[in-house]
Amino acid sequence: MSSIVVVGSVAYDAVETPFGSRERMLGGAATHFSLAAGFFVGVHLIGVVGRDFSEQDEALLRARGINLEGLERVAGGDTFFWKARYGYDLNDCRTLDTRLNVFSEFDPKLTAGARMAPFLFLANIRPDLQLAVLRQMDAPRLVALDTMNYWIEGSKSQLLETIAHVDMLIINDAEVRQLTGEPNLLRASRAIFEMGPQRLVIKRGEYGAAMFGPAGFFAVPGLPLDAVVDPTGAGDTFAGGFLGYLATTANGSDESSFRRAMIYGSVMASFNVEAFGCERLLTLQREDVRQRFREFKDLVHFELEEIDRLIPRYVEEFAR
């Protein structure tokens, strides 16, 4: 069975939105990614937590089949903590408190099993740590990377060095523009390819996601939802669904697999936003995922028969 390694944060979040709040909930990029990817393949989670990380939360992750051999527990410290408030425009997030705690000294070490995994997701951590992790891998088939404006501003040279060694970037549209200096996403994608990656996936929140690659451009719209409660972790959940599905394919390099992976990533992200933090992912069943995949398929499906039928008539009339 194929597997994925994810390296990133395991955290506790405090979040307030117009639809409620949570004072302390399980979060972190690696957590959201793992819960989404775990629906498809085995996941090796590489991260660090403190003495306050509860046995209940650890059990929740293990119950989803996530391998926690690479999750380091520091007895004398606390787990990474993040606090934020969202307005009615859930794209507008105000960070109120960030405590790196044990995450500030995170020095990821891969287990023997993780080093042999064919897929690697480098979640949003320091670029030099991302590169150090990549160099511990034996021979990954596909390496994807996420980053953020903080590293683009403060560690750009290190980030560019790391990007040169990965196959794919999965970042949002603002980060693409900031990284390349290009306001136009098509030109920005070409600039990304010159940096080294062969594929760029752009997360666009409620507007869906877009992919640029060797076969050109492909986009998936956002699915209209009755209830959007909390967008925290949606981008990492998208990446988990995307790479999780891709890891199940016999030939993950063909274009149709990448396009289906875009839909599965969007499916998982759409569930994530329906409740706070990881709450919806922890109750999600496989049939839920199948049904929503069908909804996405219906959303973007259309027939060309009508235009195929009409074009000859228009051509004939024009020729008269």
CORZI-V962578 format. One record per residue. N is the residue number from 1. SS is DSSP state (@ for helix, = for strand, . for the rest). Layout:
n	ss
N	SS
N	SS
This chain:
n	ss
1	.
2	.
3	=
4	=
5	=
6	=
7	=
8	.
9	.
10	.
11	=
12	=
13	=
14	=
15	=
16	=
17	=
18	.
19	.
20	=
21	=
22	=
23	=
24	=
25	=
26	=
27	=
28	.
29	@
30	@
31	@
32	@
33	@
34	@
35	@
36	@
37	@
38	.
39	.
40	.
41	.
42	=
43	=
44	=
45	=
46	=
47	=
48	=
49	=
50	.
51	.
52	.
53	.
54	.
55	@
56	@
57	@
58	@
59	@
60	@
61	@
62	@
63	@
64	.
65	.
66	=
67	=
68	.
69	.
70	.
71	=
72	=
73	=
74	.
75	.
76	.
77	.
78	.
79	.
80	=
81	=
82	=
83	=
84	=
85	=
86	=
87	.
88	.
89	.
90	.
91	.
92	.
93	=
94	=
95	=
96	=
97	=
98	=
99	=
100	.
101	@
102	@
103	@
104	@
105	@
106	.
107	.
108	.
109	.
110	.
111	.
112	@
113	@
114	@
115	@
116	.
117	.
118	.
119	=
120	=
121	=
122	=
123	.
124	.
125	.
126	.
127	@
128	@
129	@
130	@
131	@
132	@
133	@
134	@
135	.
136	.
137	.
138	.
139	.
140	.
141	.
142	=
143	=
144	=
145	=
146	.
147	.
148	.
149	@
150	@
151	@
152	@
153	@
154	@
155	.
156	@
157	@
158	@
159	@
160	@
161	@
162	@
163	@
164	.
165	.
166	.
167	.
168	=
169	=
170	=
171	=
172	=
173	@
174	@
175	@
176	@
177	@
178	@
179	@
180	@
181	.
182	.
183	.
184	.
185	@
186	@
187	@
188	@
189	@
190	@
191	@
192	@
193	@
194	@
195	@
196	.
197	.
198	.
199	=
200	=
201	=
202	=
203	=
204	.
205	@
206	@
207	@
208	.
209	=
210	=
211	=
212	=
213	=
214	.
215	.
216	=
217	=
218	=
219	=
220	=
221	.
222	.
223	.
224	.
225	.
226	.
227	.
228	.
229	.
230	.
231	.
232	.
233	.
234	@
235	@
236	@
237	@
238	@
239	@
240	@
241	@
242	@
243	@
244	@
245	@
246	@
247	.
248	.
249	.
250	.
251	.
252	.
253	.
254	.
255	@
256	@
257	@
258	@
259	@
260	@
261	@
262	@
263	@
264	@
265	@
266	@
267	@
268	@
269	@
270	@
271	@
272	@
273	.
274	.
275	.
276	.
277	.
278	.
279	.
280	.
281	.
282	.
283	.
284	.
285	.
286	@
287	@
288	@
289	@
290	@
291	@
292	@
293	@
294	@
295	@
296	@
297	@
298	@
299	@
300	@
301	.
302	.
303	.
304	.
305	@
306	@
307	@
308	@
309	@
310	@
311	@
312	@
313	@
314	@
315	@
316	@
317	@
318	@
319	@
320	.
